[in-house]
Amino acid sequence: MKQFVTLLIFLGLACMVFAQKHNDRITAVTLDAITVSPVNVDYMRKVNDGNTPEVVKELQYKAANFDVTSLYEYDKKDKHTFEVVFKASNGDIIASYTSDGSIVTAFENFENIVLPMTVRKMVFDGNEGWKMEKNRYKCVFSEDNLTKKQYKVTLTDGHQKKKMTLDFDE
C-alpha cells in the first residue's frame, strides 16, 4: 500500500512536469501602463464622512460607481445629463450624470435611519430622557463644490416635542 501511494505521488508530479513544458509559440506582449482613477471621487469626498449613516454610504457607493453607458438613453455624443434614482427602503439618491459618467448634482433624502454615533451624541447631549420620534437626513451635492448636509430630528418626552436641526455644511 505504501508503494502504491508513493507511485501515485510520483505519477502526479511527473504529469505536472510535462504540463510545464516550454512552448515556443507563445510570445510575450508588453502593455502600456495605464492609470485608473474613479470618476466620482470628488462626490465621495464631499458627501461621505464620519457623520454619514451606513445605509446612506451604501447607496452613495452605488451612485459613485454607476455605469451610465448601461442606460438605454446613453449617447456619448449627446451632452445632456442623465438622471438616475437609487432607492433604499428608507430613502433615495437622485443623481445627475454627464455623458462621461461624472456626477453633476446629487440629492439625498432619507427618513428614520440609524444615526451615526457622533450625531446621536449631539442630539442627546442635554436631552437626557427624551426619545427620538423621527429623523430625516438630507444632503445636496453640486459639482461646483456646494455641499449641504442636514439632519432634522424630532424628540419627544411625554406630551412635549422638540425639533432640532443639525447642519454639516462645507
N, CA, C and O of each residue as an XYZ file, in Angstrom:
680
protein
N       0.834     -1.183      0.000
C       0.000      0.000      0.000
C       0.881      1.249      0.000
O       0.594      2.234     -0.680
N       1.948      1.182      0.771
C       2.850      2.318      0.849
C       3.499      2.579     -0.512
O       3.687      3.728     -0.911
N       3.838      1.499     -1.216
C       4.452      1.642     -2.540
C       3.448      2.208     -3.541
O       3.819      2.979     -4.426
N       2.182      1.829     -3.405
C       1.143      2.309     -4.311
C       0.943      3.816     -4.153
O       0.830      4.526     -5.152
N       0.896      4.312     -2.926
C       0.736      5.746     -2.652
C       1.945      6.506     -3.174
O       1.805      7.585     -3.750
N       3.130      5.944     -2.974
C       4.348      6.582     -3.471
C       4.325      6.651     -4.990
O       4.737      7.656     -5.570
N       3.849      5.594     -5.643
C       3.742      5.569     -7.097
C       2.762      6.628     -7.596
O       3.038      7.304     -8.587
N       1.634      6.777     -6.928
C       0.647      7.799     -7.315
C       1.222      9.214     -7.169
O       1.008     10.061     -8.037
N       1.930      9.463     -6.105
C       2.538     10.776     -5.909
C       3.567     11.042     -7.003
O       3.619     12.137     -7.565
N       4.375     10.045     -7.298
C       5.385     10.187     -8.347
C       4.736     10.468     -9.704
O       5.191     11.350    -10.432
N       3.690      9.739    -10.046
C       2.990      9.960    -11.327
C       2.344     11.345    -11.377
O       2.358     12.012    -12.411
N       1.786     11.759    -10.261
C       1.172     13.094    -10.200
C       2.197     14.192    -10.436
O       1.931     15.144    -11.170
N       3.362     14.067     -9.820
C       4.419     15.058    -10.017
C       4.959     15.004    -11.438
O       5.277     16.043    -12.017
N       5.068     13.820    -12.000
C       5.569     13.677    -13.368
C       4.620     14.336    -14.362
O       5.068     14.944    -15.334
N       3.320     14.223    -14.130
C       2.341     14.859    -15.028
C       2.470     16.379    -14.978
O       2.341     17.047    -16.004
N       2.722     16.926    -13.791
C       2.880     18.376    -13.674
C       4.142     18.849    -14.382
O       4.155     19.941    -14.951
N       5.177     18.065    -14.359
C       6.420     18.438    -15.029
C       6.187     18.536    -16.528
O       6.666     19.475    -17.164
N       5.463     17.588    -17.103
C       5.178     17.630    -18.535
C       4.244     18.787    -18.881
O       4.322     19.329    -19.983
N       3.367     19.170    -17.965
C       2.446     20.276    -18.216
C       3.177     21.609    -18.250
O       2.672     22.567    -18.835
N       4.340     21.694    -17.644
C       5.102     22.934    -17.590
C       6.095     23.059    -18.740
O       7.020     23.868    -18.678
N       5.910     22.278    -19.765
C       6.816     22.261    -20.905
C       6.844     23.633    -21.583
O       5.803     24.276    -21.717
N       8.020     24.082    -22.007
C       8.193     25.367    -22.666
C       7.541     25.331    -24.052
O       7.725     24.376    -24.806
N       6.795     26.357    -24.372
C       6.097     26.412    -25.654
C       6.630     27.610    -26.429
O       6.492     28.747    -25.976
N       7.235     27.376    -27.587
C       7.825     28.448    -28.386
C       6.772     29.277    -29.125
O       7.080     30.374    -29.590
N       5.556     28.785    -29.243
C       4.519     29.516    -29.976
C       3.950     30.686    -29.181
O       3.281     31.543    -29.759
N       4.188     30.745    -27.907
C       3.666     31.832    -27.072
C       4.675     32.967    -27.075
O       5.854     32.773    -26.778
N       4.192     34.152    -27.414
C       5.062     35.326    -27.404
C       4.613     36.286    -26.315
O       3.421     36.421    -26.041
N       5.563     36.938    -25.709
C       5.265     37.897    -24.650
C       4.702     39.173    -25.251
O       5.145     39.621    -26.309
N       3.727     39.753    -24.573
C       3.106     41.002    -25.007
C       3.344     42.039    -23.926
O       3.065     41.790    -22.753
N       3.851     43.190    -24.306
C       4.083     44.278    -23.363
C       2.938     45.273    -23.499
O       2.650     45.751    -24.596
N       2.293     45.579    -22.389
C       1.171     46.504    -22.375
C       1.622     47.860    -21.861
O       2.505     47.950    -21.007
N       1.012     48.910    -22.385
C       1.302     50.252    -21.905
C       0.714     50.420    -20.511
O      -0.339     49.864    -20.198
N       1.392     51.178    -19.692
C       0.908     51.440    -18.339
C      -0.273     52.404    -18.411
O      -0.229     53.393    -19.143
N      -1.324     52.115    -17.653
C      -2.481     53.000    -17.593
C      -2.772     53.324    -16.140
O      -2.456     52.549    -15.237
N      -3.365     54.453    -15.936
C      -3.766     54.854    -14.598
C      -5.282     54.882    -14.556
O      -5.921     55.561    -15.360
N      -5.852     54.152    -13.625
C      -7.296     54.108    -13.473
C      -7.655     54.910    -12.233
O      -7.156     54.644    -11.139
N      -8.527     55.894    -12.417
C      -8.978     56.664    -11.265
C     -10.494     56.716    -11.280
O     -11.098     56.811    -12.349
N     -11.114     56.655    -10.123
C     -12.564     56.692    -10.079
C     -13.089     58.029    -10.588
O     -12.510     59.082    -10.320
N     -14.183     57.970    -11.319
C     -14.745     59.178    -11.922
C     -15.322     60.102    -10.858
O     -15.160     61.319    -10.945
N     -15.988     59.546     -9.860
C     -16.724     60.356     -8.899
C     -16.059     60.444     -7.532
O     -16.729     60.404     -6.500
N     -14.743     60.564     -7.535
C     -14.013     60.653     -6.275
C     -14.347     61.960     -5.543
O     -14.387     61.966     -4.313
N     -14.587     63.057     -6.255
C     -14.958     64.321     -5.604
C     -16.299     64.195     -4.893
O     -16.473     64.698     -3.783
N     -17.232     63.527     -5.532
C     -18.542     63.295     -4.921
C     -18.381     62.530     -3.602
O     -18.937     62.929     -2.578
N     -17.623     61.438     -3.631
C     -17.451     60.630     -2.427
C     -16.734     61.400     -1.322
O     -17.071     61.248     -0.148
N     -15.758     62.217     -1.679
C     -15.033     63.007     -0.663
C     -15.941     64.026      0.013
O     -15.824     64.273      1.213
N     -16.845     64.613     -0.764
C     -17.700     65.672     -0.222
C     -18.855     65.143      0.612
O     -19.185     65.725      1.646
N     -19.479     64.046      0.180
C     -20.695     63.602      0.853
C     -20.463     62.542      1.911
O     -21.317     62.345      2.776
N     -19.335     61.856      1.869
C     -19.098     60.739      2.769
C     -18.068     61.124      3.827
O     -16.900     61.356      3.515
N     -18.513     61.189      5.072
C     -17.611     61.499      6.177
C     -18.079     60.761      7.431
O     -18.929     59.874      7.347
N     -17.541     61.112      8.563
C     -17.895     60.450      9.819
C     -19.318     60.695     10.270
O     -19.812     59.998     11.155
N     -19.990     61.676      9.676
C     -21.369     61.989     10.043
C     -22.370     61.408      9.047
O     -23.535     61.805      9.042
N     -21.933     60.482      8.214
C     -22.807     59.876      7.206
C     -23.290     58.520      7.697
O     -22.469     57.676      8.056
N     -24.598     58.286      7.722
C     -25.132     56.990      8.156
C     -24.717     55.857      7.214
O     -24.467     56.088      6.031
N     -24.644     54.639      7.741
C     -24.189     53.476      6.969
C     -25.086     53.191      5.767
O     -24.580     52.915      4.679
N     -26.403     53.253      5.939
C     -27.318     52.955      4.831
C     -27.125     53.960      3.692
O     -27.274     53.613      2.520
N     -26.800     55.180      4.037
C     -26.554     56.220      3.039
C     -25.228     55.948      2.322
O     -25.133     56.108      1.105
N     -24.203     55.536      3.080
C     -22.899     55.231      2.484
C     -23.014     54.152      1.411
O     -22.374     54.243      0.363
N     -23.830     53.132      1.672
C     -24.006     52.044      0.706
C     -24.600     52.559     -0.596
O     -24.145     52.183     -1.677
N     -25.607     53.412     -0.504
C     -26.238     53.951     -1.715
C     -25.318     54.961     -2.405
O     -25.314     55.046     -3.634
N     -24.548     55.719     -1.643
C     -23.586     56.644     -2.240
C     -22.544     55.885     -3.052
O     -22.150     56.326     -4.132
N     -22.103     54.760     -2.539
C     -21.123     53.934     -3.248
C     -21.710     53.440     -4.576
O     -21.027     53.446     -5.600
N     -22.968     53.015     -4.555
C     -23.621     52.565     -5.790
C     -23.733     53.721     -6.781
O     -23.502     53.537     -7.976
N     -24.082     54.897     -6.298
C     -24.219     56.059     -7.180
C     -22.865     56.458     -7.767
O     -22.778     56.792     -8.948
N     -21.819     56.426     -6.958
C     -20.489     56.824     -7.424
C     -19.932     55.855     -8.454
O     -19.155     56.254     -9.322
N     -20.317     54.589     -8.368
C     -19.784     53.572     -9.275
C     -20.753     53.182    -10.380
O     -20.530     52.187    -11.070
N     -21.824     53.948    -10.561
C     -22.808     53.627    -11.578
C     -22.233     53.835    -12.980
O     -21.522     54.808    -13.231
N     -22.544     52.924    -13.876
C     -22.067     52.971    -15.256
C     -23.161     53.574    -16.132
O     -24.150     52.906    -16.432
N     -22.994     54.829    -16.545
C     -24.016     55.495    -17.364
C     -24.157     54.867    -18.745
O     -25.192     55.026    -19.391
N     -23.137     54.160    -19.204
C     -23.233     53.536    -20.528
C     -24.256     52.406    -20.535
O     -24.651     51.947    -21.608
N     -24.695     51.945    -19.362
C     -25.702     50.893    -19.294
C     -27.119     51.438    -19.502
O     -28.064     50.661    -19.636
N     -27.272     52.754    -19.531
C     -28.587     53.353    -19.732
C     -29.021     53.232    -21.189
O     -28.202     53.345    -22.101
N     -30.297     53.003    -21.395
C     -30.858     52.904    -22.741
C     -30.690     54.236    -23.486
O     -30.423     54.250    -24.687
N     -30.846     55.344    -22.769
C     -30.778     56.681    -23.374
C     -29.353     57.153    -23.633
O     -29.164     58.217    -24.222
N     -28.350     56.395    -23.212
C     -26.959     56.838    -23.292
C     -26.512     57.048    -24.738
O     -26.697     56.187    -25.599
N     -25.927     58.203    -24.976
C     -25.298     58.524    -26.256
C     -24.112     59.415    -25.929
O     -24.286     60.540    -25.461
N     -22.906     58.916    -26.175
C     -21.693     59.640    -25.790
C     -21.625     61.016    -26.456
O     -21.072     61.957    -25.885
N     -22.180     61.132    -27.648
C     -22.132     62.408    -28.373
C     -23.109     63.429    -27.814
O     -22.910     64.634    -27.968
N     -24.147     62.957    -27.177
C     -25.157     63.842    -26.615
C     -24.625     64.421    -25.304
O     -24.140     63.674    -24.454
N     -24.709     65.715    -25.134
C     -24.104     66.384    -23.973
C     -25.092     66.655    -22.840
O     -24.741     67.349    -21.886
N     -26.314     66.132    -22.916
C     -27.243     66.376    -21.807
C     -26.922     65.449    -20.637
O     -26.164     64.491    -20.787
N     -27.498     65.738    -19.482
C     -27.245     64.927    -18.293
C     -28.289     63.826    -18.179
O     -29.389     63.927    -18.722
N     -27.922     62.789    -17.473
C     -28.801     61.654    -17.244
C     -29.158     61.632    -15.769
O     -28.271     61.701    -14.918
N     -30.433     61.538    -15.454
C     -30.868     61.500    -14.064
C     -31.198     60.060    -13.688
O     -31.962     59.380    -14.373
N     -30.602     59.610    -12.580
C     -30.793     58.239    -12.114
C     -31.215     58.291    -10.646
O     -30.660     59.057     -9.858
N     -32.205     57.467    -10.288
C     -32.682     57.402     -8.910
C     -32.233     56.077     -8.298
O     -32.490     55.006     -8.849
N     -31.558     56.167     -7.151
C     -31.122     54.992     -6.393
C     -32.000     54.933     -5.150
O     -32.040     55.883     -4.368
N     -32.698     53.825     -4.967
C     -33.652     53.716     -3.863
C     -33.205     52.703     -2.820
O     -32.628     51.662     -3.133
N     -33.489     53.041     -1.585
C     -33.346     52.129     -0.457
C     -34.702     52.087      0.228
O     -35.604     52.835     -0.149
N     -34.863     51.238      1.212
C     -36.163     51.104      1.871
C     -36.591     52.379      2.594
O     -37.785     52.622      2.770
N     -35.628     53.189      3.012
C     -35.970     54.383      3.783
C     -35.439     55.683      3.174
O     -35.312     56.687      3.875
N     -35.130     55.669      1.881
C     -34.672     56.897      1.243
C     -34.179     56.668     -0.164
O     -34.244     55.565     -0.707
N     -33.682     57.751     -0.738
C     -33.182     57.646     -2.103
C     -32.132     58.707     -2.391
O     -31.974     59.682     -1.657
N     -31.414     58.476     -3.499
C     -30.458     59.446     -4.031
C     -30.842     59.687     -5.483
O     -30.971     58.742     -6.262
N     -31.023     60.939     -5.841
C     -31.290     61.314     -7.226
C     -30.025     61.990     -7.731
O     -29.663     63.076     -7.278
N     -29.354     61.331     -8.681
C     -28.073     61.826     -9.180
C     -28.174     62.152    -10.657
O     -28.815     61.429    -11.420
N     -27.532     63.253    -11.059
C     -27.445     63.636    -12.463
C     -26.025     63.408    -12.937
O     -25.070     63.872    -12.313
N     -25.886     62.682    -14.056
C     -24.583     62.304    -14.605
C     -24.350     62.964    -15.957
O     -25.289     63.188    -16.722
N     -23.094     63.270    -16.241
C     -22.714     63.708    -17.579
C     -22.488     62.468    -18.436
O     -22.531     61.345    -17.932
N     -22.247     62.668    -19.725
C     -22.044     61.520    -20.616
C     -20.746     60.767    -20.312
O     -20.593     59.616    -20.722
N     -19.807     61.404    -19.596
C     -18.587     60.678    -19.226
C     -18.713     59.968    -17.872
O     -17.758     59.342    -17.413
N     -19.876     60.063    -17.236
C     -20.137     59.322    -16.001
C     -19.905     60.071    -14.716
O     -20.061     59.490    -13.642
N     -19.537     61.338    -14.777
C     -19.305     62.078    -13.529
C     -20.619     62.681    -13.022
O     -21.482     63.090    -13.799
N     -20.737     62.722    -11.702
C     -21.947     63.238    -11.062
C     -21.887     64.758    -11.029
O     -20.922     65.345    -10.540
N     -22.938     65.390    -11.561
C     -23.042     66.852    -11.570
C     -23.754     67.324    -10.307
O     -23.285     68.234     -9.623
N     -24.877     66.705    -10.008
C     -25.629     67.018     -8.798
C     -26.167     65.727     -8.201
O     -26.383     64.741     -8.905
N     -26.377     65.751     -6.899
C     -26.991     64.613     -6.213
C     -27.810     65.137     -5.043
O     -27.352     65.978     -4.270
N     -29.026     64.627     -4.929
C     -29.918     64.973     -3.824
C     -30.191     63.699     -3.036
O     -30.727     62.731     -3.577
N     -29.825     63.700     -1.766
C     -30.002     62.534     -0.910
C     -31.063     62.848      0.129
O     -31.016     63.897      0.772
N     -32.018     61.944      0.296
C     -33.109     62.155      1.237
C     -33.449     60.822      1.908
O     -33.864     59.879      1.234
N     -33.275     60.741      3.232
C     -33.528     59.516      3.978
C     -34.320     59.845      5.232
O     -34.125     60.894      5.845
N     -35.225     58.930      5.610
C     -36.031     59.117      6.813
C     -35.859     57.949      7.762
O     -35.702     56.801      7.347
N     -35.894     58.273      9.059
C     -35.873     57.280     10.135
C     -34.764     56.241      9.956
O     -35.012     55.040      9.849
N     -33.551     56.747      9.930
C     -32.372     55.891      9.793
C     -31.628     55.857     11.116
O     -31.870     56.677     12.002
N     -30.728     54.905     11.238
C     -29.876     54.841     12.428
C     -28.808     55.921     12.273
O     -28.002     55.887     11.342
N     -28.815     56.862     13.181
C     -27.872     57.972     13.110
C     -26.479     57.528     13.538
O     -26.346     56.658     14.399
N     -25.442     58.115     12.950
C     -24.077     57.817     13.395
C     -23.897     58.244     14.854
O     -24.592     59.134     15.345
N     -22.968     57.606     15.521
C     -22.760     57.855     16.950
C     -22.473     59.332     17.240
O     -22.976     59.869     18.227
N     -21.684     59.989     16.407
C     -21.358     61.401     16.654
C     -22.608     62.270     16.604
O     -22.746     63.203     17.394
N     -23.508     61.975     15.694
C     -24.748     62.753     15.572
C     -25.672     62.440     16.744
O     -26.303     63.342     17.295
N     -25.755     61.167     17.129
C     -26.588     60.804     18.283
C     -26.134     61.512     19.547
O     -26.952     61.959     20.351
N     -24.810     61.611     19.715
C     -24.288     62.308     20.895
C     -24.695     63.777     20.872
O     -25.051     64.340     21.907
N     -24.645     64.398     19.696
C     -25.060     65.804     19.583
C     -26.547     65.962     19.899
O     -26.945     66.921     20.560
N     -27.360     65.028     19.431
C     -28.809     65.116     19.635
C     -29.158     64.942     21.110
O     -29.951     65.714     21.650
N     -28.585     63.956     21.758
C     -28.988     63.649     23.134
C     -28.171     64.374     24.196
O     -28.462     64.243     25.385
N     -27.152     65.139     23.794
C     -26.398     65.933     24.749
C     -27.313     67.040     25.273
O     -27.713     67.923     24.515
N     -27.638     66.997     26.530
C     -28.547     67.972     27.131
C     -30.002     67.588     26.969
O     -30.879     68.343     27.390
N     -30.288     66.454     26.381
C     -31.670     65.998     26.196
C     -31.866     64.602     26.793
O     -32.510     63.748     26.184
N     -31.317     64.377     27.970
C     -31.453     63.090     28.627
C     -32.925     62.831     28.924
O     -33.653     63.734     29.337
N     -33.354     61.592     28.710
C     -34.751     61.234     28.972
C     -35.661     61.427     27.770
O     -36.779     60.912     27.761
N     -35.223     62.134     26.785
C     -36.015     62.340     25.576
C     -35.825     61.149     24.640
O     -34.793     60.480     24.682
N     -36.819     60.889     23.800
C     -36.746     59.794     22.834
C     -36.877     60.360     21.428
O     -37.599     61.328     21.192
N     -36.177     59.747     20.521
C     -36.242     60.191     19.133
C     -37.508     59.612     18.492
O     -37.684     58.396     18.422
N     -38.371     60.495     18.033
C     -39.608     60.058     17.381
C     -39.379     59.790     15.899
O     -39.830     58.781     15.359
N     -38.666     60.716     15.249
C     -38.343     60.536     13.826
C     -37.144     61.396     13.481
O     -36.776     62.314     14.214
N     -36.536     61.069     12.328
C     -35.413     61.867     11.853
C     -35.396     61.867     10.339
O     -36.003     61.015      9.690
N     -34.694     62.834      9.797
C     -34.552     62.965      8.348
C     -33.130     63.439      8.057
O     -32.607     64.341      8.711
N     -32.517     62.799      7.051
C     -31.174     63.194      6.612
C     -31.276     63.676      5.178
O     -31.832     62.991      4.320
N     -30.734     64.864      4.923
C     -30.707     65.409      3.562
C     -29.291     65.846      3.239
O     -28.571     66.377      4.086
N     -28.911     65.611      1.997
C     -27.610     66.060      1.525
C     -27.771     66.519      0.083
O     -28.389     65.839     -0.737
N     -27.207     67.680     -0.209
C     -27.233     68.222     -1.564
C     -25.791     68.387     -2.012
O     -25.004     69.077     -1.364
N     -25.451     67.746     -3.127
C     -24.114     67.851     -3.702
C     -24.228     68.513     -5.055
O     -25.112     68.196     -5.851
N     -23.313     69.442     -5.303
C     -23.230     70.081     -6.607
C     -21.773     70.083     -7.038
O     -20.870     70.264     -6.221
N     -21.557     69.882     -8.321
C     -20.207     69.792     -8.861
C     -19.367     71.026     -8.539
O     -18.144     70.934     -8.433
N     -20.011     72.164     -8.386
C     -19.263     73.389     -8.078
C     -18.976     73.511     -6.581
O     -18.864     74.615     -6.047
N     -18.859     72.349     -5.908
C     -18.432     72.236     -4.514
C     -19.429     72.757     -3.487
O     -19.056     73.001     -2.339
N     -20.668     72.928     -3.870
C     -21.690     73.313     -2.910
C     -22.255     72.035     -2.306
O     -22.944     71.275     -2.987
N     -21.971     71.800     -1.049
C     -22.467     70.603     -0.380
C     -23.156     71.006      0.907
O     -22.602     71.744      1.722
N     -24.371     70.514      1.078
C     -25.132     70.808      2.281
C     -25.617     69.493      2.875
O     -26.264     68.699      2.193
N     -25.303     69.265      4.141
C     -25.763     68.071      4.847
C     -26.570     68.528      6.050
O     -26.169     69.443      6.770
N     -27.708     67.886      6.260
C     -28.573     68.343      7.344
C     -29.352     67.166      7.948
O     -29.831     66.279      7.242
N     -29.456     67.197      9.269
C     -30.307     66.257     10.000
C     -31.421     67.058     10.641
O     -31.176     68.103     11.243
N     -32.653     66.568     10.512
C     -33.782     67.118     11.253
C     -34.294     66.006     12.141
O     -34.631     64.919     11.672
N     -34.347     66.293     13.430
C     -34.701     65.272     14.426
C     -35.861     65.791     15.265
O     -35.876     66.952     15.674
N     -36.836     64.916     15.517
C     -37.942     65.239     16.411
C     -37.811     64.374     17.653
O     -37.778     63.146     17.567
N     -37.737     65.024     18.806
C     -37.623     64.334     20.098
C     -38.933     64.490     20.862
O     -39.608     65.514     20.755
N     -39.283     63.462     21.635
C     -40.488     63.535     22.470
C     -40.137     63.168     23.905
O     -39.249     62.357     24.167
N     -40.867     63.792     24.823
C     -40.767     63.473     26.246
C     -42.175     63.609     26.807
O     -42.591     64.682     27.243
N     -42.897     62.493     26.783
C     -44.301     62.543     27.198
C     -45.113     63.269     26.134
O     -45.189     62.824     24.989
N     -45.720     64.389     26.518
C     -46.521     65.171     25.576
C     -45.723     66.313     24.956
O     -46.241     67.040     24.108
N     -44.487     66.474     25.364
C     -43.659     67.545     24.824
C     -42.909     67.058     23.584
O     -42.487     65.905     23.504
N     -42.756     67.967     22.623
C     -41.977     67.669     21.413
C     -40.925     68.747     21.236
O     -41.114     69.913     21.584
N     -39.814     68.305     20.680
C     -38.713     69.215     20.419
C     -38.165     68.883     19.044
O     -37.922     67.717     18.732
N     -37.967     69.914     18.215
C     -37.392     69.701     16.894
C     -36.003     70.319     16.848
O     -35.782     71.440     17.306
N     -35.060     69.544     16.274
C     -33.686     70.003     16.160
C     -33.248     69.920     14.720
O     -33.668     69.027     13.984
N     -32.397     70.856     14.313
C     -31.781     70.814     13.006
C     -30.274     70.908     13.192
O     -29.769     71.838     13.821
N     -29.557     69.921     12.630
C     -28.100     69.889     12.692
C     -27.564     70.052     11.293
O     -27.828     69.220     10.425
N     -26.802     71.126     11.058
C     -26.224     71.382      9.741
C     -24.756     71.025      9.715
O     -24.005     71.361     10.631
N     -24.355     70.345      8.665
C     -22.954     69.999      8.419
C     -22.591     70.495      7.022
O     -22.343     69.698      6.117
N     -22.561     71.795      6.857
C     -22.276     72.381      5.546
C     -20.776     72.485      5.326
O     -19.996     72.615      6.269
N     -20.397     72.424      4.072
C     -18.983     72.570      3.676
C     -18.619     74.029      3.732
O     -17.480     74.393      3.441
